[in-house]
Amino acid sequence: MSQYKFDQFQFNSESYQLIKNKTKHTVRPKTALLLAYLIENRHKIISKKELFKSVWLTEHVQDHTLFQVISEIRKLSENELIRTQPNLGYQWVVPTRQITKVPVKVYLNIAASIICIASSALFFTKNNQTDISNSNLPAITAYSNAVVALSNGDNQTAQQWLQFSLKENPESTETKLLLAESLFQQNSLTASESYAREVLNNKTESSYSYSMASDLLSRIYAQQGLVFDALQYAINGANVLKASQAACSIAATDERITSLLKVIDDSHNSQQQKNKIAKSYYKNNLQETDKSNNTFKQNKLHSELCDQIKKPIVNDNKTACIPLKESEFSLSNQLYSRATMNS
């Protein structure tokens, strides 16, 4: 566990929890991510370019976006936390120490794990071989339980099963992505972003996993009103799928990009930024687009199943599959405009 103590604060760089004088201090997800990166790299000066690449995962970030987040961190304390090094970048300067003491909770978790293993051994000893051969491994069973819980709109139960599954199988990308989605549905944006970025930063991941993580980050930023960041990640996710056979997913990413482009206002600065980001969109190549659409139309069954997926599945008045809503992006655009005006 990465715990750091500075000034009157204690910060966990894994859960992104910030505590001031034993009281939880709420910060925005992007602010928490930048805070973690600055603290973990406090022994060096970090350029703007490095911050953009490491925290935003793109160089297409406006300077005022970074200035706003740094300003939020500086307002945490009257003491100097971040020092601007002209023409070089930024450095975390407040005295900071890493807390290495293992909390009591960790020991309790270890004890619980031992009890769980002992109980499992006793269970398998008492049951016959047929029962064992017909049972899935715990990680798969937990993942299945989580899918059922999500389909019923029970995100909290799904989160518990997914966290259990991830402890059993820490390398499972599907579990990480589904856990990130569950956290997003519960509005735990910082934790959701953390899992999505873990997938995004893994260079060995498949193009589809990268696209799923990018799509989730796009929705996270749209919900925060960061419409240009949302557009950039939506385009990133679409671009990696352009040569795949995932026709339904390609159509979904295209719809998200179209919706985001619609809500960006037509002011001169916004139009320039939109055009700059949209230049990388693969749909600028009409030949690739036509090829993708023709492949999709040729497979009638695939097209019908895709249409079914797009329809919301409702159980007990809870939506299990949440469709793309124009109103969410309209709200995001309003929030972004206010933030731009105040910066």
N, C-alpha and C positions, 0 to 999 in steps of 0.2 A: 504494500500500500504506500502510495506517494503522498505523504503529508508534509506540508511546509508551514512554518510559522514566521510571520513578519508583522512588525508594528503591533496592532491589537488584533490581528487576524490569524486564523488558521485555515489553510486551503488544501483541499484534497484534489489532486490533479487527475484522479481517475473518475471520481463521481462528480467533479467540478463543484463541490459544495464549499461555500465560503462562510466561515463563522466569525463573528466579531463579538468578543466578550461573552462567549457561550450562547450567542443568539445567531440563528441562521440569517445571513445577509443575501438577499436575492440579487442576482446579476443576470443580464441577458446571455443566452448561449454563446454568441460570438465573443462577448466580453470575457466570458469564462475561458474560452479556448485560447484567446490571445494572452490572458493572464497566465495560463498554464505554460504557454510556450516561452513567455518572457522569463518566468521564474526558473524553468528548467534549463534555460540558456543564459542565466544571469551573469555568467563569467565572460561574456563577450558582447560586442556591439552587433546589433542585428539590423540589417538594411531593410528598407521598405520592400524591396523585391523579394527578399527571403520570407518576410512576414506574409506577403501576398501568396506566395507559393505554398507555404507551410500551413497557414491558417485558412485561407480562402481556396487553396488548391488551384489558383489561376492567377495570371498576371493582369487580367482585365478587371482591375478594381480601381475605382476612383479614389484619389488621395483623401478626399473629405470623409469617405467611409472609414478609413483607417484612423483619421484624426478624431472622429466622433467616438470610436471605441476606446482609443487611448485616453481621451478626455474623461470618459466614464470611469476608467481605472484610477486616474489621478484624483478624481473627486472622492475616492474612498477614504483618503486620509489627508490631513493637513501637512504631513511630512512628504518629502520628495520620494516618490516611488519609481518613476520613470524619468530618465534624463535624455533629452534630445541632444545628439551629437551632430552638429551641423555637417551636412553633405555626406554623413556616414550612416546614420540611422538612430536606433534607440537602444538603451540599456537599462536593465532593472538594477537599481542602485541601493534600495533600502536593505539593511541587514536582514538576511533570511537564513533560516536553518531548517534542515530536513529532520523530521521527527521519525526516529527509527524504532521507537518502542512499539512492540506488538500489542494492540488493544486486547482487552479481556474477551471481546466478542470473537476474535480469531480463535482463541483457545476453545471457546464454547463450540465454534463451528467444527474444529478438529474432533472434539469429543463426540459431537453429534454424528460426524462422518464415521467414526469408529463404531458407534452403536449401530448405525445404518448397515455397515458392512457385516457386523456380527449377526444382525437380525436377518440379513439377506442369506448368509451362510446357513443359518438355522432353517430358514424357509426352504431352501433348495434341498437340504438334507432330508427334510420331512416329506417332500413331494417326490413322486416317481419320475422316471426318466421321460415319460411321455409328456408330462406337463412342461418340463424344461425344454424339450425340443420344439414345442409349440409356442414358446414365448419369445417375443422380441427383446433385444437388448434395452436397458432402461432409457438410454438417450432417445431411441426411436419411439418407444412408447410415450415418453414425456412429450416429444415433439408432436406426436399424433393427438395427444390430449390437448395440447395447446391449439392445434388447428381447429379442433371441435369447439373449444372455448371461444376462439375468435369468431367462428361462424355463428355462435350464439350471442355475440356482442359482449362477451365477458372478458375484457382486456386484462383485468387484474389477475384473474386465474391463469390466463394464457401467459402472462409475464412470469408468473411463478414457475409454471411448467417449463418454459423456455430457458429460464435461468438455471433450473435444475439440469436440463438437457445439455446446456452449454458447459456446465461443470463436468458432466460425464464425457462430452465430446467437444473440447475447446476449439477444434479446428473447423467446426461446421459453419460454413458461410451461410447456408440457408437458415440456420437457427439464429445467427446474428442479425440477419436481415429481417426475419420475422419478429424478433425481439425488438428491433429498432422501430418496426411498424407499430407494434403493440404500445410501445412507449409514446410514439407520436400521437396515437389515438387518445392517450391519456394526458396529452399536452405536456409531457415531460421532454421538452425539446432538446435540452442540453444532453441528456443521457441518450436520446434517440440519435442525435447528431454524432455522438461519440462512437456508437456502434457502426453507423453508416460510414464514417471516416476510416474506421479500422478496416473495413472491406475495401474502400476506395484506395487506401494506401498500400494494400497488398498487391504487388506487381504480378503475382502469379494467378490472380483471380481471373475467371472467365470474363469475356466481354459482357455477357448477360448480367453477371453479378455486379460488375462495374456500373452498368446501366441502371440496375435497380437501386443501387446506393446513390447514384447521381439524381435519380428521379425523386427519391425520398428527401435528399438535401434541397432539391428545388421546392418541394412542398413545404419544408420547414422554413425556408427563407421567405416564401410567399406568405406564409402565415404571420411572419414577423414584419411584413411590409417591405422587405428588401427585394423588390421586384426585379432589379437588374441582376442580382446574384442568382435569383430563382431562374431567370431566363438563361443565364450562362450554364448552370448545371443541367437544365432541361436539354439544352443543345448538346452539351457534352455526352449526356446519356443517349440521345438520339443518334449522334454520330457513330458511336461504337457499335450500334445495332444495324447500321445501314447495309452491311454486306451479309447479314445473317438471314435465317429463314423464319425469324420471329415476327411474322407479319402483323399479328395482332398487337404485339408490344410496340412495333414501329408506329402503327396507327395511333396508339395511345400517347406515345411521346410527341408525335406530331400535333395531336389535339392540344396537348398541354402548352406547347410552344406557341401555337396560334392564339390560345386564350391569353397568354402572357403578353404577346405582342399587341393585342387589342387594348389592354388596359394601360399601356404606357402612354402618357399624354404627348401631345404634338408640339410641345415647346422645343425651341431650338436645341438646347442642351440635351434634353431627353432623346430627341430624334437622332442626334449625333451618336450618343452612347448606344442606342438601340441598333443603329446601322453598323456600328463597330463590332458589337457582339454577334449580330446576325450574319456577318460575313462568313463565319466559320460553319454555318448551318449547311449540312450536306444536301438539303433540298434545293440549294442553288444549282445543283447538277440535275437537270430535268431527266436525263437518260436513266440515272440510277433510280429516281423516283418512279418513273414509268415501269421499270423492270420489277420493282418491289410491289407495286400495285397489281400488275398482271399476275404475278405469282400468287398473291393473296386471293384474287378473283377465281383462279383456276381450281383452288381447293375449296369446294362448296361446304364440306363438313367442317373444316377448320374455320371458315367464315361464320357458320351458324353458331359454333361453340364460342367464338369470340364475341358475337352479339349477346349470347347468354351471360357471359362474364361481365359485360358492360352494364347489365341490368342489376340494380341493387337487390340483394337478398335480405328480406326482413324477417327476423325472428323475435317475437315478443316486443314488437315495436322498436327494435334496435337494428340498425343497418350494419350488416356484416361487410358488405362491399360498398365503399363510399365512392360515388361517381365524381367526376370533375365538375365543379360548380363555378360558374362565372362570378357569382357574388363573392366568393372567397377571394378571388384575385382583385375584384373591384375594391374590396376593403383593404387589401394589401397595398394597392396603388395609392389610396388615400393616405394611409399611414406613411408610405415612403415619401409622398409629396410633403407632408408636414415635417418629416425628419430632415429633408433636403433644405426646406425653408429656414429651419432653426439652426442649421450647421454653419 
